[in-house]
C-alpha cells in the first residue's frame, strides 16, 4: 500500500505496531496518524457502526454528531424499510466524509457440511467477518 500511496504523492511510513498498542490508541481516540487494515463492507452493518463510529463503545475510528444521532435512530427503528433508509444515510455520510478507504473488495463465501449443518441464515459479513453463528441449526 505504501508504494501505491507514494505513486500518487502521499508520503508514507511503515511502522510495525503491536496489536495491543493499536487497540489502546483506538480506545484513546489517537488513531488519526495511522491506517489500520480491516475487512469491512462498503456499507457498514449496524454492528460495525456501533463498534467503531459510536462514542459509547471502545472503538473510535470516525465519529461525529450526525453518526451519533443516526446510530441511535437505527437502534430504535424496527421497520425494515426505515432501517434500510437510516443505514443508507449512515453509509452515505461515511462515504462523503472519507471515513474509510475501501481499497479492495473481497467477497465472503461460506460453505457448510450438510451432514453437520442443516440451515444457516447468513446475512453476510458483519463488521467484515463471518458472524451470526447463533443462527446455525445442527443436522440431526
C-alpha positions as CSV (number, residue, x, y, z in Angstrom):
1,X,0.0,0.0,0.0
2,X,2.9,2.4,0.8
3,X,4.1,2.1,-2.8
4,X,0.7,3.0,-4.1
5,X,0.4,6.0,-1.9
6,X,3.9,7.1,-2.8
7,X,2.9,6.9,-6.5
8,X,0.2,9.5,-6.0
9,X,2.3,11.8,-3.9
10,X,1.4,10.7,-0.4
11,X,4.4,10.2,1.8
12,X,4.1,7.1,4.0
13,X,6.0,5.5,6.8
14,X,5.6,1.8,7.5
15,X,5.8,1.2,11.2
16,X,5.0,-2.2,12.8
17,X,2.9,-1.6,15.9
18,X,1.9,-4.3,18.4
19,X,-1.8,-5.0,18.2
20,X,-2.3,-4.1,21.8
21,X,-0.9,-0.7,21.2
22,X,-3.2,-0.2,18.2
23,X,-6.2,-1.2,20.3
24,X,-5.1,1.2,23.0
25,X,-4.6,4.0,20.5
26,X,-8.1,3.3,19.2
27,X,-9.7,3.5,22.7
28,X,-7.9,6.7,23.4
29,X,-9.0,8.2,20.0
30,X,-5.4,8.5,18.9
31,X,-5.6,6.7,15.5
32,X,-5.5,9.8,13.3
33,X,-1.9,9.1,12.4
34,X,-2.5,5.6,11.1
35,X,-4.3,3.4,8.7
36,X,-5.3,0.1,10.3
37,X,-6.2,-2.5,7.7
38,X,-9.6,-4.1,8.3
39,X,-12.1,-6.2,6.5
40,X,-15.2,-4.2,6.3
41,X,-18.0,-3.9,3.8
42,X,-18.6,-0.9,1.6
43,X,-21.8,-0.1,3.6
44,X,-21.3,-0.8,7.3
45,X,-23.6,-3.0,9.2
46,X,-25.3,-1.8,12.4
47,X,-22.7,-3.8,14.3
48,X,-19.8,-2.1,12.6
49,X,-21.3,1.3,13.0
50,X,-21.8,0.7,16.7
51,X,-18.4,-0.8,17.2
52,X,-16.3,2.0,15.6
53,X,-18.4,5.0,14.8
54,X,-20.4,5.4,18.1
55,X,-18.9,7.2,21.0
56,X,-20.3,4.9,23.7
57,X,-18.2,2.0,22.6
58,X,-14.4,1.4,22.8
59,X,-13.6,1.6,19.1
60,X,-13.2,5.1,17.7
61,X,-12.3,5.3,14.1
62,X,-14.6,8.1,13.0
63,X,-17.3,9.9,15.0
64,X,-19.4,12.9,14.6
65,X,-22.8,14.3,15.8
66,X,-24.6,13.1,12.7
67,X,-23.5,9.5,13.3
68,X,-24.4,9.6,17.0
69,X,-27.9,10.7,16.1
70,X,-28.3,8.3,13.2
71,X,-27.0,5.3,15.1
72,X,-29.4,5.9,18.0
73,X,-32.2,6.2,15.4
74,X,-31.2,3.0,13.8
75,X,-31.0,1.2,17.1
76,X,-34.6,2.3,17.9
77,X,-36.1,1.6,14.5
78,X,-37.8,-1.8,13.8
79,X,-39.5,-1.3,10.4
80,X,-37.2,-2.9,7.8
81,X,-37.8,-0.1,5.2
82,X,-37.0,2.6,7.8
83,X,-33.9,0.7,8.9
84,X,-32.7,0.4,5.3
85,X,-33.2,4.2,4.9
86,X,-31.3,5.1,8.1
87,X,-28.5,2.6,7.3
88,X,-28.1,4.1,3.8
89,X,-27.9,7.6,5.3
90,X,-25.1,6.4,7.6
91,X,-23.2,4.7,4.8
92,X,-23.6,7.7,2.5
93,X,-22.4,10.0,5.3
94,X,-19.3,7.8,6.0
95,X,-18.5,7.8,2.3
96,X,-18.9,11.5,1.9
97,X,-16.7,12.2,4.9
98,X,-14.0,9.8,3.7
99,X,-14.3,7.9,7.0
100,X,-13.0,4.7,5.4
101,X,-10.8,3.9,2.5
102,X,-12.3,0.8,0.7
103,X,-9.2,-0.2,-1.2
104,X,-10.3,-3.6,-2.3
105,X,-13.4,-5.7,-2.2
106,X,-13.2,-9.3,-1.0
107,X,-16.4,-11.2,-1.1
108,X,-17.1,-13.5,1.7
109,X,-18.1,-17.1,0.8
110,X,-19.4,-19.7,3.2
111,X,-19.7,-23.4,2.8
112,X,-21.1,-25.9,5.3
113,X,-21.2,-29.6,5.5
114,X,-24.9,-30.6,5.3
115,X,-24.2,-33.6,7.5
116,X,-23.3,-31.2,10.3
117,X,-25.3,-28.0,9.5
118,X,-28.9,-28.2,8.3
119,X,-29.6,-24.5,8.0
120,X,-27.8,-21.2,8.4
121,X,-29.5,-17.9,7.8
122,X,-26.4,-15.9,6.8
123,X,-27.0,-12.2,6.2
124,X,-23.4,-11.6,5.1
125,X,-20.4,-10.4,6.9
126,X,-20.9,-8.3,10.0
127,X,-18.0,-5.9,10.6
128,X,-16.3,-7.8,7.8
129,X,-16.1,-11.2,9.2
130,X,-18.3,-14.3,9.3
131,X,-20.8,-13.8,12.0
132,X,-24.3,-14.9,13.1
133,X,-23.2,-18.3,14.2
134,X,-26.1,-18.3,16.7
135,X,-28.3,-18.9,13.6
136,X,-26.7,-22.2,12.7
137,X,-29.0,-25.2,13.0
138,X,-27.4,-28.6,13.5
139,X,-28.2,-31.5,11.3
140,X,-29.9,-34.4,13.0
